Amino acid sequence: MVEVEDLRPLDLFEGLTDQQLAELAGASDEVVIQPAEVLFREGDPADAWWVLVAGAVDLVRYVGQEQLIVARMRTPGQWAGGFRAWDASGVYLATGIVAQPGQVLRVPGIVLRRAADAWFPFGVHLIEGMFTTVRSIEATARQRESLVTLGKLAAGLAHELNNPAAAATRAVDALEAASADMRTSLARLAAAQITPGQLAELDLLRKRAAAAAAPLGALALADREDDLSAWLEDHGVDQAWILGPALAAVGVDRSWCEEAAAVLGSSALGPGLEWVTSTASIDTLLAEVKESTGRISRLVGAMKSYSQMDRASLQRIDLTEGLESTLVMLGHKIPDGVHVVRDYPERTPTVVAYPGELNQVWTNLIDNALDAMGGAGTLRVTTRAEGEGGALVEIADTGPGIPPAIAARVFEPFFTTKGVGKGTGLGLDIARRIVEERHGGTIEIVSGPGDTVLRVHLPARARQA
């Protein structure tokens, strides 16, 4: 049984009389704890209040398959649980696992409630109100923040995917028409009894024109279209006004057409030139499909990198990979007036970290920087090696800056400088928790007019959960 003398040194019980301490100790149990022992489990009814007397206890939560230490009880007097004293549906928010041998005081929730009612009746009302209100506000705000962030990312990804998908769809439709034109031109060439040698020479001319093609200005291109259309009309080619611009687009000129006429003869000239233009169109459209589908593939790859799908939670990472995938995910938010400057060293720093969580940090910092610039300015993303295997990441913007009084509070929970309905004040608080508590690093802000820098210092290895 715990004695009054064991509890008196704990700051938690400051102000209680010896008789009150004796009553509490008499209605409680002393539990001797050993490493790896589980005291209580996440989600179970929090019907006991656990007070650390000696030793250490880790408070662990499970996120997917990952075991995450959310807090550590190391100082005598720290406590966990007991929520049933104030809330009939209260459950343990984490699993208590013993890290170092010692003792804890296990106080039944009903005993804690009776003692509080007798000793601090007014305090009980305050605790109940604060417990209910704070939990409701924070849960709602965090859920809303998560949903808003997820919605923005989903909308941004849909926007980024829509453009290449639409381009690929248009190219496929045009490819169908070009393929039909090529089949028609081949049939007409066959009807003109073109020889294999003539077709081979025409194909060499086509390849030469494609290799020598150079982009022309609008006026030069228009002049060439008129010149080729006139030449085609002089040589009796049907639909010269359609074929001329098509030939100009693939890079041929009058002299090339003269060579083609010499190879094909007058009867096969029209079908031969149609075959050249349709073949060139197919090549161009296939390149567009390849570029569009490649863009989609890169976006999906960036999304997988950002979300860390199918990857271990703790891993050695190249920090620039996460920064780049975040920039891709936020691409729809980067206006034309914002110039992104990447300042990466030739050998980018690597650290052992939780990349999925760091991507949340980069998202918050970059999103805030973009908002601060109001559509125009420079966003600078910097990485540097630092210390003994650590790294420094800077997100800087050229916005108006943050006054010192506000800068000192930006990492506080629920503090925001955004207008009503535009921020929850959780973004930078979450970023701070991830950097400091999960990785053992630091995050700081240095701001002045036209230059605000968020610096994230990361150690070589994050804390092991």
C-alpha positions in Angstrom: 0.0 0.0 0.0 1.2 3.5 -0.9 2.0 5.6 2.2 1.3 9.3 2.6 5.1 9.9 2.8 5.3 8.4 -0.8 2.8 10.8 -2.2 3.7 14.0 -0.3 6.7 14.9 -2.5 4.6 14.8 -5.7 3.6 18.3 -6.9 0.3 16.9 -8.1 -0.9 16.6 -4.5 0.3 19.9 -3.3 -2.4 21.5 -1.1 -3.9 18.2 0.1 -3.9 17.5 3.9 -2.3 14.3 5.3 -5.8 13.1 6.0 -6.9 13.6 2.4 -3.8 11.9 1.1 -4.4 9.0 3.5 -8.0 8.7 2.2 -6.9 8.7 -1.4 -4.1 6.2 -0.7 -6.4 3.9 1.3 -8.9 3.7 -1.6 -6.2 3.1 -4.2 -3.8 0.4 -5.2 0.0 0.5 -5.4 1.1 -1.3 -8.6 4.7 -2.4 -9.0 5.5 -2.1 -12.7 8.1 -3.9 -14.9 9.3 -3.0 -18.5 7.0 -4.1 -21.3 4.0 -4.5 -19.0 0.7 -3.1 -20.4 -1.1 -1.1 -17.8 -4.1 -0.1 -19.9 -5.1 -0.3 -23.5 -6.3 2.4 -26.0 -10.1 2.3 -26.4 -10.8 0.5 -23.1 -13.0 2.3 -20.5 -10.8 4.8 -18.7 -12.1 3.7 -15.3 -8.8 4.1 -13.4 -6.6 7.1 -12.8 -2.9 6.2 -13.0 -0.4 8.3 -11.2 3.4 7.7 -11.7 5.3 7.4 -8.4 8.6 6.1 -9.8 9.8 4.6 -13.1 8.6 5.5 -16.6 5.6 4.7 -18.8 5.1 5.3 -22.6 1.7 6.2 -23.9 1.4 4.5 -27.3 -1.2 4.8 -30.1 -1.5 2.6 -33.1 -1.9 4.3 -36.5 -2.5 1.6 -39.1 0.3 -0.9 -38.4 2.6 1.7 -36.8 3.1 2.0 -33.1 3.4 5.7 -32.2 4.6 7.1 -28.9 2.4 10.1 -28.3 3.7 11.0 -24.8 6.1 9.8 -22.1 5.5 9.7 -18.4 8.9 10.2 -16.8 8.3 12.7 -13.9 6.7 11.4 -10.7 3.3 13.0 -10.4 2.5 12.7 -14.1 -0.8 10.9 -14.7 -3.0 9.3 -17.3 -6.6 8.1 -17.7 -9.4 8.6 -15.1 -11.7 10.1 -17.7 -14.7 8.1 -16.4 -14.6 10.3 -13.3 -15.9 13.1 -15.5 -17.3 11.4 -18.6 -19.4 8.2 -18.5 -18.1 7.2 -22.0 -14.5 8.2 -21.5 -11.9 5.8 -22.8 -8.1 5.6 -22.7 -6.7 7.6 -25.6 -3.5 5.5 -25.7 -2.0 2.3 -24.5 0.2 2.6 -21.4 3.4 0.4 -21.7 6.0 0.4 -18.9 9.4 1.6 -20.1 11.3 1.6 -16.7 10.5 -0.4 -13.5 8.9 1.5 -10.7 5.5 2.1 -9.0 2.2 3.7 -10.0 -0.9 4.6 -8.0 -4.1 3.1 -9.5 -7.1 5.2 -8.3 -10.5 4.0 -9.4 -12.4 6.6 -11.3 -15.3 6.6 -8.8 -12.9 7.2 -6.0 -11.3 10.2 -7.8 -14.8 11.6 -8.5 -15.9 11.3 -4.9 -12.7 12.9 -3.6 -13.0 15.7 -6.1 -16.7 16.3 -5.2 -15.8 16.5 -1.5 -12.7 18.5 -1.7 -13.1 20.7 -4.8 -16.9 20.9 -5.8 -16.5 24.1 -7.7 -13.4 22.7 -9.5 -15.3 19.6 -10.6 -17.8 21.8 -12.4 -15.0 23.6 -14.2 -13.2 20.4 -15.1 -16.3 18.9 -16.5 -17.1 21.9 -18.6 -13.5 22.4 -19.8 -13.2 18.6 -20.5 -16.3 18.5 -22.7 -15.8 21.9 -24.4 -12.1 21.6 -25.3 -12.5 18.0 -26.5 -15.4 18.9 -28.7 -13.7 22.0 -30.1 -10.4 20.4 -30.8 -11.9 17.2 -32.3 -14.2 19.3 -34.6 -11.5 21.7 -35.6 -8.9 18.9 -36.3 -11.5 16.9 -38.3 -12.4 20.0 -40.3 -8.8 20.8 -40.9 -8.1 17.3 -42.2 -11.2 17.3 -44.4 -10.4 20.8 -45.8 -6.8 19.7 -46.5 -7.9 16.4 -48.1 -10.5 18.3 -50.2 -8.0 20.8 -51.4 -5.5 18.1 -52.4 -8.2 16.0 -54.1 -9.4 19.0 -56.0 -5.9 20.0 -57.0 -5.0 16.5 -58.1 -8.3 16.2 -60.1 -7.4 19.6 -61.8 -3.9 18.5 -62.6 -5.1 15.1 -63.9 -7.9 16.6 -66.0 -5.6 18.6 -68.4 -3.4 15.7 -69.6 -6.4 13.3 -69.6 -8.4 15.7 -71.7 -5.4 16.2 -74.0 -5.0 12.4 -74.4 -8.7 12.0 -75.2 -8.5 14.7 -77.9 -5.4 13.2 -79.3 -7.0 9.7 -79.5 -10.0 11.1 -81.3 -7.8 12.9 -83.8 -5.6 9.8 -84.1 -8.6 7.9 -85.3 -9.3 10.4 -88.0 -5.7 10.5 -89.1 -5.5 6.7 -89.3 -8.5 6.7 -91.5 -6.9 9.3 -93.8 -3.7 7.3 -94.0 -5.6 4.1 -95.0 -7.5 6.1 -97.6 -4.3 7.6 -99.0 -2.6 4.1 -99.1 -5.6 2.7 -101.1 -5.3 5.6 -103.6 -1.6 5.0 -103.9 -2.3 1.3 -104.6 -4.9 2.3 -107.2 -2.3 4.6 -108.9 0.0 1.5 -109.1 2.9 3.0 -107.1 5.9 0.8 -106.9 7.7 -0.3 -103.7 10.7 1.7 -104.8 8.6 4.8 -105.2 7.0 4.4 -101.7 10.5 3.8 -100.2 11.8 7.0 -101.8 8.7 8.9 -100.6 9.3 7.6 -97.0 12.9 8.8 -97.1 11.7 12.3 -98.2 9.2 12.3 -95.3 11.9 11.4 -92.8 14.2 14.1 -94.2 11.5 16.7 -93.9 10.7 15.7 -90.3 14.4 15.8 -89.3 14.9 19.3 -90.9 11.6 20.8 -89.7 12.0 24.0 -87.7 9.4 26.1 -86.1 8.3 29.1 -88.1 6.8 32.4 -87.0 3.1 33.0 -87.7 3.8 35.2 -90.8 6.5 32.9 -92.2 4.2 29.9 -91.8 1.3 31.7 -93.5 3.5 32.7 -96.4 4.6 29.0 -96.8 1.0 27.8 -96.7 0.1 30.2 -99.5 3.1 29.2 -101.5 2.4 25.5 -101.2 -1.3 25.8 -101.9 -0.5 27.7 -105.1 2.1 25.1 -106.1 -0.4 22.3 -105.5 -3.1 24.0 -107.6 -0.6 24.5 -110.4 0.0 20.7 -110.3 -3.6 19.8 -110.3 -3.7 18.4 -106.7 -7.2 18.2 -105.3 -8.1 20.2 -102.1 -4.9 22.2 -102.3 -6.2 24.7 -99.8 -6.4 21.9 -97.2 -3.2 20.0 -98.1 -1.0 23.1 -98.4 -1.3 24.2 -94.7 -0.9 20.5 -93.6 2.3 20.2 -95.6 3.6 23.5 -94.2 2.9 22.2 -90.7 5.2 19.2 -91.2 8.1 21.3 -92.4 8.1 20.9 -96.2 8.6 23.6 -98.8 8.3 24.1 -102.6 11.6 22.4 -103.4 10.6 19.3 -101.3 7.4 19.1 -103.2 9.3 19.2 -106.5 11.3 16.2 -105.4 8.2 14.4 -104.3 6.6 15.1 -107.7 9.6 13.7 -109.5 9.4 10.5 -107.5 5.6 9.9 -107.7 4.6 11.3 -111.0 1.4 13.3 -111.5 -1.1 10.4 -110.9 0.2 9.5 -107.5 1.3 13.0 -106.3 -2.0 13.9 -104.5 -2.3 10.5 -102.6 1.4 10.5 -101.8 1.3 13.9 -100.2 -1.9 13.0 -98.3 0.0 9.9 -97.0 2.9 12.1 -95.9 0.6 14.5 -94.0 -1.5 11.8 -92.3 1.6 9.9 -91.3 3.1 13.1 -89.8 -0.2 13.8 -88.0 -0.1 10.3 -86.5 3.4 10.7 -85.2 2.5 14.1 -83.7 -0.6 12.7 -82.0 1.2 9.7 -80.7 3.8 12.0 -79.1 0.9 14.0 -77.5 -0.6 10.8 -76.1 2.8 9.7 -74.8 3.3 13.1 -73.1 -0.2 13.2 -71.7 -0.1 9.7 -70.2 3.4 10.3 -69.0 2.2 13.4 -67.2 -0.6 11.4 -65.6 1.9 8.7 -64.5 4.2 11.3 -63.0 1.2 12.8 -61.1 0.3 9.4 -59.7 3.9 8.8 -58.8 4.0 12.2 -57.0 0.8 11.3 -55.2 2.2 7.9 -54.1 5.4 9.7 -52.9 3.4 12.3 -51.1 1.1 9.8 -49.3 3.9 7.3 -48.8 1.6 4.5 -50.1 3.2 1.0 -49.7 6.2 2.4 -47.9 7.6 1.9 -44.4 6.7 4.7 -41.9 10.3 5.3 -40.8 12.8 5.3 -43.6 15.9 7.0 -45.0 14.7 9.7 -47.3 15.9 12.3 -49.7 14.2 15.4 -48.5 13.9 16.9 -51.9 11.7 14.1 -53.1 9.0 15.0 -50.5 9.3 18.7 -51.2 8.9 18.1 -55.0 5.9 15.8 -54.5 4.3 18.4 -52.3 4.9 21.1 -54.9 3.3 18.9 -57.5 0.3 18.3 -55.2 0.0 22.1 -54.6 0.6 22.9 -58.3 -3.0 24.1 -58.8 -2.5 26.7 -56.0 0.7 28.2 -57.4 -0.4 31.2 -59.5 1.3 32.4 -62.6 2.6 35.4 -60.6 4.6 33.2 -58.2 8.0 32.1 -59.2 9.3 28.9 -57.5 13.0 28.8 -56.8 14.6 25.5 -55.9 17.8 25.8 -54.0 19.1 22.2 -53.6 22.7 21.2 -53.2 24.3 18.8 -55.7 24.2 16.1 -53.0 20.9 16.4 -51.3 20.8 15.6 -47.6 19.1 12.4 -46.4 17.7 11.6 -43.0 15.9 8.8 -41.3 12.4 10.2 -40.8 8.6 9.7 -41.2 8.2 11.1 -44.8 4.4 11.0 -44.8 4.3 13.2 -41.7 7.0 15.6 -43.1 4.9 16.0 -46.2 2.2 17.4 -44.0 4.7 19.9 -42.7 5.8 20.9 -46.2 2.2 21.2 -47.2 1.3 23.6 -44.4 4.4 25.7 -44.8 4.2 26.1 -48.6 0.4 26.7 -48.5 0.9 29.5 -45.9 3.7 31.0 -48.0 1.5 31.1 -51.1 -1.4 32.7 -49.1 1.0 35.3 -47.7 2.1 36.4 -51.2 -1.4 37.0 -52.5 -0.7 35.8 -56.0 2.7 37.4 -56.8 6.2 36.9 -55.5 8.9 34.3 -55.1 8.7 31.0 -53.2 12.1 29.7 -52.3 12.6 26.1 -51.2 16.0 25.3 -49.8 17.7 22.1 -48.4 21.1 21.9 -46.7 23.1 19.3 -44.8 23.5 20.4 -41.2 25.3 19.2 -38.1 26.1 15.5 -37.6 24.1 14.0 -40.4 21.1 16.4 -39.9 19.4 18.6 -42.4 17.9 22.1 -42.7 14.9 22.9 -44.9 13.8 26.4 -45.5 10.5 27.6 -47.0 10.7 31.3 -47.8 8.3 33.8 -49.3 8.4 37.5 -50.4 5.1 38.4 -48.7 4.6 41.4 -46.4 6.1 39.6 -43.4 4.8 38.9 -39.9 5.0 41.3 -37.0 7.2 40.0 -34.1 4.2 39.9 -31.7 2.3 37.6 -34.1 5.3 35.6 -35.1 5.8 34.7 -31.5 2.4 33.0 -31.4 2.1 31.3 -34.8 2.9 27.9 -33.4 0.2 28.1 -30.7 -2.8 25.8 -31.2 -5.9 27.6 -32.7 -4.0 30.8 -33.3 -4.4 32.0 -36.9 -3.8 35.2 -38.8 -6.3 34.3 -41.5 -9.8 35.7 -41.8 -12.8 34.1 -40.3 -13.6 30.8 -42.0 -10.2 30.6 -43.7 -8.1 29.0 -41.1 -8.3 26.8 -38.0 -5.0 27.7 -36.4 -4.0 24.0 -36.4 -1.6 23.9 -39.4 1.5 25.3 -37.8 0.7 23.6 -34.5 0.6 20.2 -36.2 3.8 21.1 -38.1 5.5 21.9 -34.8 4.4 18.7 -33.2 5.6 16.6 -36.1 9.0 18.3 -36.2 9.7 18.6 -32.5 7.9 15.7 -30.9 8.1 13.1 -33.7 11.5 13.9 -35.1 13.3 15.6 -32.3 14.0 18.7 -34.5 13.1 22.3 -34.2 11.1 24.8 -36.3 11.5 28.5 -36.2 10.3 31.6 -38.1 12.3 34.6 -39.2 10.2 37.3 -40.8 10.7 40.8 -42.1 9.0 42.8 -44.9 9.5 41.0 -48.2 11.3 38.0 -46.6 9.6 35.4 -44.3 11.5 32.2 -43.7 10.3 29.0 -41.9 13.4 27.0 -40.9 13.0 23.3 -40.1 16.0 21.6 -38.5 15.9 17.8 -38.6 18.3 15.4 -36.8 20.0 12.6 -38.6 17.4 10.1 -37.3 13.9 10.7 -36.0 12.8 9.4 -32.6 11.9 5.7 -32.8 8.3 5.1 -31.9 
